[in-house]
Structure formats: structure tokens, C-alpha cells
Amino acid sequence: MTRARRVAAAVAAPALLLASCAGDTEQTADANGVHTSPGAQTTGASPTAMTAPLETAPFDVAAARSEPLPDEVRCQYERAGNAARPVDFPPDEPVAATGTLPARIELREGTIDVLLDRAKSPCAVNSFVSLAHQGYFTSTICHRLTTRGIYTLHCGDPTGTGIGGPGYVFNEEFPADQLAAEGGSRDVSTTYPRGTVAMRSQDDGKNGSQFFIVYDDSPLTPVYTVIGTVTDGLDIVSDIASAGATPEHQGSPRQTVQIMNVVVDD
């Protein structure tokens, strides 16, 4: 099936494949990913695919912020539930909100190169970098794969269950915070382009440690915090997807996917 046909089919897909990840159920505490970006307070939403036509959603999650953030922002990470692995909270002093950081997600199957975007989601990138440096992702399993309508590989939970987290939460960032500031709708589908790396949002609108890689253009509501883009190795994810999932189309990858290490060059 061509990419265009895949995206068209997804518009009519019933509720999403991302939604059946129950969410980090132990992570229920209130938290604010406090920074000086517009719309710091957002409302939570269950991850769902929308059935509205894509042309009604001009918001481009691949674009830069409409207004740049200050060079530095202040983040807040709030304790929530038990950590899947013992880790320290990320540093919460002023965090860089400009530029990019190269990272490598090293799988048994090969290396996926990612460019982390601090200008879009500095608090989420700060958390990802902190967890990577502490070895949180090392020897973990990517626990979920979606292969119909939505094309994503989910990782970042050391328990491999889809409900594990780092013991803290923080608010959504781009695009959700920009939409809130501009009065945009969170309920209209947009396209997360092939190669996007984003956080899996919880039902209460918070982020933890779980993230997903989009291996083909996917219609999603714009509530998933974008942290970067795959620059090389996306074919590895496509090959994993071609082996399928159990249950079919939305479940554990049939091919075991293990993260050996995540390295960030900062």
C-alpha cells in the first residue's frame, strides 16, 4: 500500500491504536512542565485518531514554533507513582531552549540517528537526555507497534508493559502548548510526518518516559509532544513493522525490539 493510500485509509479508522496503551496508570499526580512558552497549562486527552479530513487541520507539527521560546526556560517535574527504574529527576534549573542535539538509539537491529529539538520541546528533551545519561533506556524492549492507519513503534518503558514511567511527569509541550496559546483545536486530526519522534501523552495531558517513532505519515490529534526527528535508520523501524504485531496491527512487535543503549551527544 502506498503512503498516500495509508494516510487516506487512516482518516476513516476507528479509534486509535495508540489509545489502547492504558497510560502510565501509576503516574496520576498533578504536574506542570513550567516554562515560559505560550500556553503552559493544557488539558489532558486520551490518545485517539480523529476521523476529520486532514485538510481541516493545517497545523504543521513539523514546522518551527510560531514564536521562538527564550534562550532558556525553567522546567518542573513532579513526582508521580513508582519509577520503573531508579532515576534522579532531570535538572530543573534554566534549560536550553535553542538548537538541536544529536542522539543515537542503538537497537540490536542497528542504530537509529535522531536530532532532538530543544527549540520545540525543551523540557521533554531535557528529560529524555537525563534518562539516557542515567541508562534508563538501556536493555529495554520497545513494547508496542501499530501497523494500520497509524504507523508507530513505542518504546521507553523498562517494564515493557506500556504503563511504566520514570516516577515523575511534566506537561505537554509543542504542539499542544502552542495550540492552547493560539486558541487552536486539539480535536482535529493533523499529520505526524514519517520520522517524527514524539512523547506518548497520558490521559491527563502529562508526559513521562514513553516515546514513539513514526515510520510512515500518520494522522493524529496534535497532543503528542514532538522531541525530534529521525535522520538515519528509519528503514530499521520499517523492517520491524513489516514483521507485524501481535495482536495484528496493534500490539507487541512480533520481532523482539531491544534498545541496547541511547546515547546523546551534548
C-alpha positions, 0 to 999 in steps of 0.5 A, spaced: 500 500 500 502 506 498 503 512 503 498 516 500 493 510 500 495 509 508 494 516 510 487 516 506 485 509 509 487 512 516 482 518 516 476 513 516 479 508 522 476 507 528 479 509 534 486 509 535 491 504 536 495 508 540 489 509 545 489 502 547 496 503 551 492 504 558 497 510 560 502 510 565 496 508 570 501 509 576 503 516 574 496 520 576 499 526 580 498 533 578 504 536 574 506 542 570 512 542 565 513 550 567 516 554 562 515 560 559 512 558 552 505 560 550 500 556 553 503 552 559 497 549 562 493 544 557 488 539 558 489 532 558 486 527 552 486 520 551 490 518 545 485 517 539 485 518 531 480 523 529 476 521 523 476 529 520 479 530 513 486 532 514 485 538 510 481 541 516 487 541 520 493 545 517 497 545 523 504 543 521 507 539 527 513 539 523 514 546 522 518 551 527 514 554 533 510 560 531 514 564 536 521 562 538 521 560 546 527 564 550 534 562 550 532 558 556 526 556 560 525 553 567 522 546 567 518 542 573 517 535 574 513 532 579 513 526 582 508 521 580 507 513 582 513 508 582 519 509 577 520 503 573 527 504 574 531 508 579 532 515 576 534 522 579 529 527 576 532 531 570 535 538 572 530 543 573 534 549 573 534 554 566 534 549 560 536 550 553 531 552 549 535 553 542 538 548 537 538 541 536 542 535 539 544 529 536 542 522 539 543 515 537 538 509 539 542 503 538 537 497 537 540 490 536 537 491 529 542 497 528 542 504 530 537 509 529 540 517 528 535 522 531 536 530 532 532 532 538 529 539 538 530 543 544 527 549 540 520 545 540 520 541 546 525 543 551 523 540 557 521 533 554 528 533 551 531 535 557 528 529 560 529 524 555 537 526 555 537 525 563 534 518 562 539 516 557 545 519 561 542 515 567 541 508 562 534 508 563 533 506 556 538 501 556 536 493 555 529 495 554 524 492 549 520 497 545 513 494 547 508 496 542 507 497 534 501 499 530 501 497 523 494 500 520 492 507 519 497 509 524 504 507 523 508 507 530 513 503 534 513 505 542 518 504 546 521 507 553 518 503 558 523 498 562 517 494 564 515 493 557 508 493 559 506 500 556 504 503 563 511 504 566 514 511 567 520 514 570 516 516 577 515 523 575 511 527 569 511 534 566 506 537 561 505 537 554 509 541 550 509 543 542 504 542 539 499 542 544 502 548 548 502 552 542 495 550 540 492 552 547 496 559 546 493 560 539 486 558 541 487 552 536 483 545 536 486 539 539 480 535 536 482 535 529 486 530 526 493 533 523 499 529 520 505 526 524 510 526 518 514 519 517 520 520 522 517 524 527 519 522 534 514 524 539 512 523 547 506 518 548 501 523 552 497 520 558 490 521 559 491 527 563 495 531 558 502 529 562 508 526 559 513 521 562 518 516 559 514 513 553 516 515 546 514 513 539 517 513 532 513 514 526 515 510 520 510 512 515 505 519 515 500 518 520 494 522 522 493 524 529 490 529 534 496 534 535 497 532 543 503 528 542 509 532 544 514 532 538 522 531 541 525 530 534 526 527 528 529 521 525 535 522 520 538 515 519 535 508 520 528 509 519 528 503 514 530 499 521 523 501 524 520 499 517 523 492 517 520 491 524 513 493 522 513 489 516 514 483 521 507 485 524 504 485 531 501 481 535 495 482 536 495 484 528 496 491 527 496 493 534 500 490 539 507 487 541 512 487 535 512 480 533 520 481 532 523 482 539 525 490 539 531 491 544 534 498 545 541 496 547 543 503 549 541 511 547 546 515 547 546 523 546 551 527 544 551 534 548 
